[in-house]
């Protein structure tokens, strides 16, 4: 692992990062993604990322959220609702629970997906893989009492 990645992992595990990042990183990601017409996602320089377009759980309005993801060999994506180790579940997780049909922009391509909350043994297996993928998730989980939600996004017919 490159020294720069280890440094980013240490920084991203701090409480200060958890307070600042949710306000800064998504805004930068959206701006760069828009300026490059979907070709670049700034945060994806460290972790793979998607732009999730879902319907709001309460409003039904379209919500666009840049997120880190864990791509799977099957072509599915895992989304981890860590919220940088903050107490509340991120809003996008409630959106997917209420409206599981969504879209992701992956490397400039818009793909219709269906989200499914992972539970039980399947969740545990994927959680272990997520900790290998990005170790700071363990720090996030240790700071909070809620269980971090994991979703599998599967392609659906458009």
C-alpha positions as CSV (number, residue, x, y, z in Angstrom):
1,X,0.0,0.0,0.0
2,X,1.3,3.4,-0.9
3,X,2.3,5.7,2.0
4,X,-0.2,8.4,0.7
5,X,-3.0,5.9,1.1
6,X,-2.1,5.1,4.7
7,X,-1.9,8.8,5.5
8,X,-5.4,9.4,4.0
9,X,-6.7,6.4,6.0
10,X,-5.3,7.9,9.2
11,X,-6.7,11.3,8.5
12,X,-10.1,10.0,7.4
13,X,-10.4,8.1,10.8
14,X,-10.3,11.3,12.9
15,X,-13.3,13.0,14.4
16,X,-12.3,16.3,12.8
17,X,-12.5,14.7,9.4
18,X,-15.9,13.2,10.3
19,X,-17.2,16.8,11.1
20,X,-15.8,18.5,8.0
21,X,-15.8,15.9,5.2
22,X,-19.5,15.4,4.8
23,X,-19.8,19.1,3.9
24,X,-16.8,19.4,1.7
25,X,-16.2,16.2,-0.2
26,X,-19.6,15.7,-1.8
27,X,-19.7,19.3,-3.0
28,X,-16.3,19.0,-4.6
29,X,-17.2,15.6,-6.1
30,X,-20.4,17.0,-7.6
31,X,-18.6,20.1,-9.1
32,X,-15.7,18.1,-10.6
33,X,-18.1,15.4,-11.9
34,X,-20.3,18.1,-13.6
35,X,-17.3,20.0,-15.0
36,X,-15.8,16.9,-16.5
37,X,-19.1,15.6,-17.9
38,X,-19.1,12.5,-15.7
39,X,-15.5,11.5,-16.5
40,X,-13.9,12.4,-13.1
41,X,-14.9,11.9,-9.5
42,X,-12.4,13.6,-7.3
43,X,-12.8,11.2,-4.3
44,X,-12.4,8.2,-6.6
45,X,-8.7,9.1,-6.8
46,X,-8.4,7.2,-3.5
47,X,-11.5,4.9,-3.5
48,X,-13.7,3.9,-6.4
49,X,-16.8,6.0,-6.5
50,X,-20.3,6.4,-8.0
51,X,-22.8,9.2,-8.3
52,X,-26.0,7.8,-6.9
53,X,-29.3,9.2,-8.1
54,X,-32.2,8.2,-5.9
55,X,-35.6,9.4,-4.8
56,X,-35.9,11.1,-1.4
57,X,-37.6,9.0,1.2
58,X,-39.8,11.8,2.4
59,X,-40.1,14.1,-0.6
60,X,-39.8,11.7,-3.5
61,X,-37.5,14.3,-5.2
62,X,-34.4,13.3,-7.1
63,X,-31.3,13.3,-4.9
64,X,-27.8,13.1,-6.3
65,X,-25.1,11.8,-4.0
66,X,-21.4,11.1,-4.7
67,X,-20.3,8.0,-2.8
68,X,-17.4,5.7,-2.4
69,X,-18.2,2.2,-3.4
70,X,-16.7,-1.3,-3.4
71,X,-17.1,-2.8,-6.9
72,X,-17.6,-6.5,-7.0
73,X,-16.4,-8.9,-9.6
74,X,-20.0,-9.7,-10.5
75,X,-20.5,-6.2,-11.7
76,X,-22.5,-5.2,-8.6
77,X,-21.5,-2.4,-6.2
78,X,-21.5,-2.3,-2.4
79,X,-22.3,1.0,-0.8
80,X,-21.3,1.5,2.8
81,X,-23.4,3.9,4.9
82,X,-20.7,4.9,7.2
83,X,-21.5,8.6,7.2
84,X,-17.8,9.1,8.2
85,X,-18.6,7.6,11.6
86,X,-21.3,10.1,12.6
87,X,-24.2,9.1,14.8
88,X,-27.0,9.2,12.2
89,X,-27.4,7.0,9.1
90,X,-26.8,9.0,6.0
91,X,-29.9,10.2,4.2
92,X,-29.2,8.3,1.1
93,X,-29.6,5.0,3.0
94,X,-33.2,5.9,4.0
95,X,-33.8,6.9,0.3
96,X,-32.7,3.4,-0.9
97,X,-34.8,1.6,1.8
98,X,-37.9,3.4,0.6
99,X,-37.1,3.6,-3.1
100,X,-34.7,0.8,-4.0
101,X,-34.7,1.6,-7.8
102,X,-32.0,4.1,-8.5
103,X,-29.2,5.0,-10.9
104,X,-25.5,5.2,-10.6
105,X,-23.0,7.0,-12.8
106,X,-20.0,4.7,-12.9
107,X,-17.0,6.0,-14.9
108,X,-19.2,8.3,-17.0
109,X,-22.0,5.7,-17.7
110,X,-25.4,6.0,-16.2
111,X,-26.7,2.6,-15.1
112,X,-30.1,1.7,-13.6
113,X,-29.8,-0.3,-10.4
114,X,-31.8,-1.9,-7.6
115,X,-30.5,-1.6,-4.1
116,X,-30.8,-4.2,-1.4
117,X,-29.9,-3.9,2.3
118,X,-27.6,-6.6,3.3
119,X,-28.4,-8.5,6.5
120,X,-27.2,-11.5,8.6
121,X,-24.4,-13.7,7.3
122,X,-24.3,-11.9,3.9
123,X,-23.8,-8.6,5.6
124,X,-21.0,-10.0,7.9
125,X,-19.2,-11.5,4.9
126,X,-19.3,-8.2,2.9
127,X,-18.4,-6.2,6.1
128,X,-15.2,-8.2,6.4
129,X,-14.4,-7.5,2.8
130,X,-15.1,-3.8,3.3
131,X,-12.7,-3.6,6.3
132,X,-9.9,-5.0,4.0
133,X,-11.0,-2.7,1.3
134,X,-10.9,0.5,3.5
135,X,-9.8,-0.2,7.1
136,X,-11.1,3.2,8.5
137,X,-14.6,1.7,8.4
138,X,-13.7,-0.2,11.6
139,X,-12.9,3.1,13.3
140,X,-16.2,4.6,12.1
141,X,-18.1,1.6,13.5
142,X,-16.3,1.7,16.8
143,X,-17.4,5.3,17.4
144,X,-21.1,4.8,16.9
145,X,-23.9,2.6,18.4
146,X,-25.8,2.1,15.1
147,X,-24.9,-0.7,12.7
148,X,-23.5,0.7,9.5
149,X,-25.8,-0.1,6.6
150,X,-24.5,-2.0,3.6
151,X,-26.3,-2.1,0.3
152,X,-25.7,-4.2,-2.8
153,X,-26.6,-2.4,-6.1
154,X,-27.4,-4.7,-8.9
155,X,-28.0,-3.6,-12.5
156,X,-31.6,-3.7,-13.7
157,X,-33.1,-3.4,-17.1
158,X,-33.6,0.2,-18.1
